[in-house]
Amino acid sequence: MAVVLEQSPAVRPRPQSRWLQAWRRYSRNYFAVAGLIWVILFLLTGIIGPWIAPYGYADTDFLNVYQGPSWQHIMGTDNLGHDMFSQILWSTRFAIEIAFGATLVSFVIGVILGLWAGLAGGITDMLIMRLVDFMYAFPSYFLNLILVVKFGRGLLPILFAIGITGWAGYARLIRSLVLSLRNSDMVEAARALGASPVHIARKYVFPNVMTNMVVALAFGIPYDLTAQAALSVVGLGPAPPMPSFGNLVANANANILGYPWLLYFPAGIFALTLLSFQFVADGLQEALNPKGGN
């Protein structure tokens, strides 16, 4: 009598989530991982910097002006005896507040206008896109200068001056993505069932463009970091004695030959931060690309 052994069904591995697959792709990019580590350190420094700074940003030591790096001042001092290490820690806090705040403002305005233009179409789409064209045609840096001169050099005026001039790229990107989804089956079905444009945007459109927007945000943050530094270079950054990377670099130019550390430390850290954000953005673009490898 033959005995038939029943074979147990093969155990299928649980499918990985889209974000876990993206992280696996991202972790294979060593430059992106290194950039992410530096960005996390930069963010942590900005958050806790004022508490770990050995000196306040306004503290002066006129007996130790232009002192080179030492155990007392590990990054030296400037012409007023400010401790450069403390100045950089406070500059990091200001840079994070401006860059992330301005990027959030630009993102929100761009998403709202981009969704509105893409879903509404017609005259609404035309008017919004002409406004986008105007924002592209008018140099955003000059508009930043005008707004800061008009409203002041405080944190919020600078944040909004940069934020309300940087939304055009987000609006154009999300409009193009919405147009590619507007006539899809799921959106047409929702329309046929009487769903409102707001419900369609929230339920069907926005979740499908989120990965692209994450990449756009990653590219936007270093742009806003550069914008706030450029304002400081021409004297329209935070009012003294509050430091920023831009005014630290600008003040160091006059003394670069005799006291090079005044330029090397802030410029080097700022450049490395911008490069790290670029690595992170490139890594996200590759990892979140649905055509990328697993």
TORDOKE-684785 format. One line per field, with one value per residue (C-alpha): x, y, z; residue in three letters; residue number from 1. Coordinates in Angstrom, 2 decimals, decimal comma, always signed. Layout:
# residues N
u <- c(X_...) $
v <- c(Y_...) $
w <- c(Z_...) $
r <- c(ALA_...) $
k <- c(NUM_...) $
//
This chain:
# residues 294
u <- c(+0,00_+1,55_+1,64_+1,23_+2,96_+1,25_+3,70_+3,50_+2,89_+5,92_+6,25_+6,14_+8,10_+6,01_+6,21_+8,28_+6,69_+7,53_+9,40_+11,46_+12,46_+13,38_+15,54_+17,37_+18,15_+19,16_+21,50_+23,49_+24,48_+27,41_+27,62_+23,92_+24,34_+27,37_+25,39_+22,47_+24,76_+26,17_+22,68_+21,46_+24,50_+23,88_+20,23_+21,13_+23,77_+21,25_+18,76_+21,11_+23,84_+22,88_+22,97_+26,38_+28,03_+30,83_+30,07_+27,06_+26,90_+27,35_+30,15_+33,40_+36,95_+39,01_+42,13_+42,02_+41,08_+42,30_+43,43_+44,16_+42,63_+43,53_+42,14_+40,31_+38,90_+39,02_+38,15_+39,85_+38,36_+37,50_+38,30_+35,97_+37,05_+33,94_+34,51_+34,16_+32,97_+30,08_+29,36_+29,06_+26,75_+24,43_+24,67_+23,58_+20,44_+19,56_+20,26_+17,98_+15,14_+15,29_+15,88_+13,27_+10,72_+11,11_+10,98_+7,76_+6,17_+7,20_+6,01_+2,56_+1,98_+3,29_+1,20_-2,01_-1,55_-0,23_-3,15_-5,62_-4,19_-3,95_-7,43_-9,31_-7,78_-9,09_-8,72_-7,64_-4,77_-3,73_-3,70_-1,74_+0,82_+1,28_+1,99_+4,51_+6,15_+6,40_+8,07_+10,59_+11,24_+11,79_+15,08_+14,07_+17,20_+16,30_+12,77_+14,23_+16,29_+13,27_+11,12_+13,78_+14,49_+10,75_+9,84_+13,07_+15,91_+14,22_+13,78_+10,19_+10,65_+13,66_+11,87_+8,79_+10,82_+12,58_+9,51_+7,07_+9,55_+10,44_+7,07_+6,98_+9,07_+6,85_+3,69_+4,94_+6,10_+2,91_+0,74_+2,55_+2,07_-1,60_-2,14_-0,73_-3,23_-6,27_-7,67_-6,71_-9,35_-9,40_-9,89_-12,57_-14,38_-14,25_-15,61_-18,43_-19,39_-19,63_-16,40_-15,36_-12,05_-10,70_-11,52_-9,97_-6,81_-6,50_-7,45_-6,16_-3,80_-1,59_-0,61_+0,52_+2,80_+4,24_+7,47_+8,25_+7,56_+9,89_+12,70_+11,75_+11,86_+15,31_+16,58_+14,79_+16,36_+19,96_+18,62_+17,03_+20,20_+22,13_+19,52_+19,68_+23,49_+23,50_+21,30_+23,72_+26,71_+25,23_+24,29_+20,60_+20,84_+20,05_+20,83_+24,11_+25,24_+23,30_+25,68_+24,95_+27,14_+26,82_+28,03_+30,79_+32,15_+31,66_+33,49_+36,35_+37,13_+38,96_+41,29_+41,69_+45,44_+46,37_+43,66_+42,49_+40,64_+37,95_+36,97_+37,98_+35,76_+32,38_+32,84_+34,02_+31,16_+28,58_+29,92_+30,00_+26,40_+25,22_+27,07_+25,54_+22,02_+22,77_+23,93_+20,76_+18,55_+20,32_+20,01_+16,31_+15,75_+17,34_+15,69_+12,17_+12,31_+9,88_+12,07_+15,08_+16,38_+15,36) $
v <- c(+0,00_+3,24_+6,09_+9,56_+12,18_+15,53_+18,26_+21,31_+24,51_+26,66_+29,47_+32,69_+35,59_+38,54_+41,27_+44,23_+47,64_+50,24_+52,39_+49,44_+48,61_+52,25_+52,21_+49,11_+50,84_+54,00_+52,15_+50,80_+54,36_+55,04_+58,73_+59,12_+57,32_+59,47_+62,56_+61,44_+60,95_+64,46_+65,96_+64,25_+65,57_+69,04_+68,94_+67,69_+70,39_+73,04_+71,76_+71,37_+73,80_+76,73_+74,41_+72,92_+76,13_+77,09_+80,79_+82,90_+84,30_+87,85_+87,05_+88,88_+88,45_+91,47_+89,94_+87,06_+88,60_+86,81_+83,85_+80,73_+77,33_+76,26_+74,20_+77,27_+78,20_+75,11_+77,09_+80,32_+83,77_+86,72_+90,44_+90,94_+87,85_+85,85_+82,11_+80,76_+77,33_+78,92_+81,23_+78,24_+76,40_+79,40_+79,86_+76,25_+76,88_+79,94_+78,15_+75,23_+77,51_+79,54_+76,70_+74,27_+76,99_+78,60_+75,21_+74,36_+77,68_+77,16_+73,57_+74,38_+77,23_+75,15_+72,09_+74,10_+76,02_+72,99_+70,80_+73,59_+74,21_+70,55_+69,57_+72,70_+73,19_+75,88_+79,54_+78,70_+76,58_+79,27_+82,07_+80,03_+78,96_+82,56_+83,45_+80,61_+81,94_+85,40_+83,93_+82,15_+85,28_+87,54_+86,70_+85,28_+86,64_+90,24_+89,65_+88,29_+91,46_+93,68_+91,82_+91,75_+95,48_+96,15_+93,94_+93,71_+91,35_+89,20_+85,45_+85,48_+88,19_+86,36_+83,01_+84,26_+86,31_+83,13_+80,93_+82,94_+83,25_+79,56_+77,90_+78,04_+74,89_+72,85_+74,14_+73,30_+69,83_+68,85_+70,25_+68,05_+65,03_+65,83_+66,14_+62,64_+61,31_+63,48_+61,15_+57,89_+55,27_+55,83_+59,59_+59,17_+56,66_+59,03_+61,84_+59,63_+58,87_+62,59_+63,06_+66,68_+67,98_+68,32_+64,68_+63,53_+65,51_+64,23_+60,61_+59,77_+62,39_+63,58_+60,08_+59,14_+62,17_+62,08_+60,29_+62,89_+65,67_+64,13_+64,31_+67,89_+68,87_+67,33_+69,44_+72,55_+72,67_+73,32_+75,99_+77,83_+77,37_+79,09_+81,86_+82,81_+82,75_+85,00_+87,53_+87,56_+88,12_+91,44_+92,47_+91,46_+88,44_+88,41_+91,64_+91,66_+90,20_+87,12_+85,17_+83,25_+81,36_+84,16_+86,96_+84,80_+84,22_+87,87_+89,13_+86,69_+87,93_+91,03_+88,95_+85,76_+86,14_+86,73_+84,68_+81,97_+79,91_+82,61_+81,52_+77,87_+76,63_+78,26_+77,97_+74,37_+73,27_+75,08_+73,64_+70,13_+70,56_+71,63_+68,71_+66,30_+67,51_+67,03_+63,46_+62,78_+64,22_+62,18_+59,05_+59,63_+60,21_+56,86_+54,98_+56,27_+55,85_+53,03_+51,97_+51,46_+48,09_+46,27) $
w <- c(+0,00_-1,09_+1,36_-0,12_+1,91_+1,77_+1,00_+3,19_+1,27_+0,74_+3,23_+1,30_+2,68_+3,75_+1,10_+2,20_+2,45_-0,17_+2,35_+3,62_+0,05_-0,47_+2,67_+1,45_-1,83_+0,01_+2,40_-0,54_-1,49_+0,85_-0,01_+0,79_+4,12_+5,02_+4,06_+6,22_+9,23_+8,83_+8,36_+11,56_+13,45_+12,01_+13,14_+16,62_+16,92_+15,97_+18,54_+21,51_+20,38_+22,64_+25,67_+24,89_+23,65_+26,06_+25,56_+24,60_+21,09_+22,46_+24,96_+24,20_+25,47_+24,45_+26,01_+23,53_+20,17_+17,04_+19,10_+17,09_+17,90_+21,43_+24,28_+25,57_+22,15_+19,94_+16,79_+17,80_+18,35_+16,12_+16,28_+19,27_+21,12_+20,25_+20,61_+17,04_+18,18_+20,07_+17,15_+14,80_+17,21_+17,37_+13,59_+13,13_+15,19_+13,10_+9,81_+10,73_+11,84_+8,64_+6,16_+7,49_+8,22_+4,80_+3,06_+4,90_+3,86_+0,22_+0,27_+1,65_-0,83_-3,74_-2,86_-2,52_-5,77_-7,68_-6,63_-7,38_-10,84_-11,76_-10,59_-11,63_-15,08_-17,42_-16,51_-12,95_-14,22_-16,69_-14,07_-11,52_-14,10_-15,29_-11,66_-11,55_-14,71_-13,10_-10,00_-12,23_-14,29_-11,27_-9,49_-6,12_-4,42_-5,34_-4,08_-0,84_-0,47_-1,06_+1,46_+4,18_+3,73_+3,93_+6,89_+8,89_+9,75_+12,37_+12,23_+10,97_+8,30_+6,82_+7,03_+5,19_+2,71_+1,58_+1,94_-0,18_-3,04_-3,33_-3,91_-7,72_-8,22_-5,90_-7,61_-11,09_-10,04_-8,26_-11,07_-13,58_-11,32_-10,81_-14,57_-15,01_-12,43_-13,17_-15,83_-14,13_-13,41_-9,66_-9,99_-12,67_-10,46_-7,48_-9,64_-10,88_-7,28_-6,55_-4,57_-4,07_-5,49_-1,95_-1,18_-4,47_-3,78_-0,21_-0,82_-4,29_-5,65_-2,80_-1,53_-5,05_-5,44_-1,91_-2,80_-5,46_-2,99_-0,39_-2,95_-3,86_-0,19_+0,20_-2,70_-1,41_+2,05_+0,88_-1,49_+1,45_+3,52_+0,75_+0,44_+4,11_+4,04_+0,96_+2,76_+5,69_+3,40_+2,22_+5,75_+5,71_+7,94_+11,65_+13,46_+15,41_+17,70_+16,52_+14,24_+11,06_+8,63_+6,10_+8,34_+9,82_+6,32_+5,34_+8,45_+7,87_+4,35_+5,56_+7,78_+5,80_+5,22_+8,85_+10,55_+8,13_+10,77_+10,83_+7,32_+7,22_+10,06_+9,20_+5,43_+5,66_+7,92_+5,81_+2,55_+4,01_+5,18_+1,72_+0,15_+2,65_+1,90_-1,79_-1,16_+0,85_-1,90_-4,59_-2,48_-1,91_-5,60_-6,42_-3,55_-4,12_-7,87_-8,64_-11,56_-9,29_-8,37_-5,24) $
r <- c(MET_ALA_VAL_VAL_LEU_GLU_GLN_SER_PRO_ALA_VAL_ARG_PRO_ARG_PRO_GLN_SER_ARG_TRP_LEU_GLN_ALA_TRP_ARG_ARG_TYR_SER_ARG_ASN_TYR_PHE_ALA_VAL_ALA_GLY_LEU_ILE_TRP_VAL_ILE_LEU_PHE_LEU_LEU_THR_GLY_ILE_ILE_GLY_PRO_TRP_ILE_ALA_PRO_TYR_GLY_TYR_ALA_ASP_THR_ASP_PHE_LEU_ASN_VAL_TYR_GLN_GLY_PRO_SER_TRP_GLN_HIS_ILE_MET_GLY_THR_ASP_ASN_LEU_GLY_HIS_ASP_MET_PHE_SER_GLN_ILE_LEU_TRP_SER_THR_ARG_PHE_ALA_ILE_GLU_ILE_ALA_PHE_GLY_ALA_THR_LEU_VAL_SER_PHE_VAL_ILE_GLY_VAL_ILE_LEU_GLY_LEU_TRP_ALA_GLY_LEU_ALA_GLY_GLY_ILE_THR_ASP_MET_LEU_ILE_MET_ARG_LEU_VAL_ASP_PHE_MET_TYR_ALA_PHE_PRO_SER_TYR_PHE_LEU_ASN_LEU_ILE_LEU_VAL_VAL_LYS_PHE_GLY_ARG_GLY_LEU_LEU_PRO_ILE_LEU_PHE_ALA_ILE_GLY_ILE_THR_GLY_TRP_ALA_GLY_TYR_ALA_ARG_LEU_ILE_ARG_SER_LEU_VAL_LEU_SER_LEU_ARG_ASN_SER_ASP_MET_VAL_GLU_ALA_ALA_ARG_ALA_LEU_GLY_ALA_SER_PRO_VAL_HIS_ILE_ALA_ARG_LYS_TYR_VAL_PHE_PRO_ASN_VAL_MET_THR_ASN_MET_VAL_VAL_ALA_LEU_ALA_PHE_GLY_ILE_PRO_TYR_ASP_LEU_THR_ALA_GLN_ALA_ALA_LEU_SER_VAL_VAL_GLY_LEU_GLY_PRO_ALA_PRO_PRO_MET_PRO_SER_PHE_GLY_ASN_LEU_VAL_ALA_ASN_ALA_ASN_ALA_ASN_ILE_LEU_GLY_TYR_PRO_TRP_LEU_LEU_TYR_PHE_PRO_ALA_GLY_ILE_PHE_ALA_LEU_THR_LEU_LEU_SER_PHE_GLN_PHE_VAL_ALA_ASP_GLY_LEU_GLN_GLU_ALA_LEU_ASN_PRO_LYS_GLY_GLY_ASN) $
k <- c(1_2_3_4_5_6_7_8_9_10_11_12_13_14_15_16_17_18_19_20_21_22_23_24_25_26_27_28_29_30_31_32_33_34_35_36_37_38_39_40_41_42_43_44_45_46_47_48_49_50_51_52_53_54_55_56_57_58_59_60_61_62_63_64_65_66_67_68_69_70_71_72_73_74_75_76_77_78_79_80_81_82_83_84_85_86_87_88_89_90_91_92_93_94_95_96_97_98_99_100_101_102_103_104_105_106_107_108_109_110_111_112_113_114_115_116_117_118_119_120_121_122_123_124_125_126_127_128_129_130_131_132_133_134_135_136_137_138_139_140_141_142_143_144_145_146_147_148_149_150_151_152_153_154_155_156_157_158_159_160_161_162_163_164_165_166_167_168_169_170_171_172_173_174_175_176_177_178_179_180_181_182_183_184_185_186_187_188_189_190_191_192_193_194_195_196_197_198_199_200_201_202_203_204_205_206_207_208_209_210_211_212_213_214_215_216_217_218_219_220_221_222_223_224_225_226_227_228_229_230_231_232_233_234_235_236_237_238_239_240_241_242_243_244_245_246_247_248_249_250_251_252_253_254_255_256_257_258_259_260_261_262_263_264_265_266_267_268_269_270_271_272_273_274_275_276_277_278_279_280_281_282_283_284_285_286_287_288_289_290_291_292_293_294) $
//
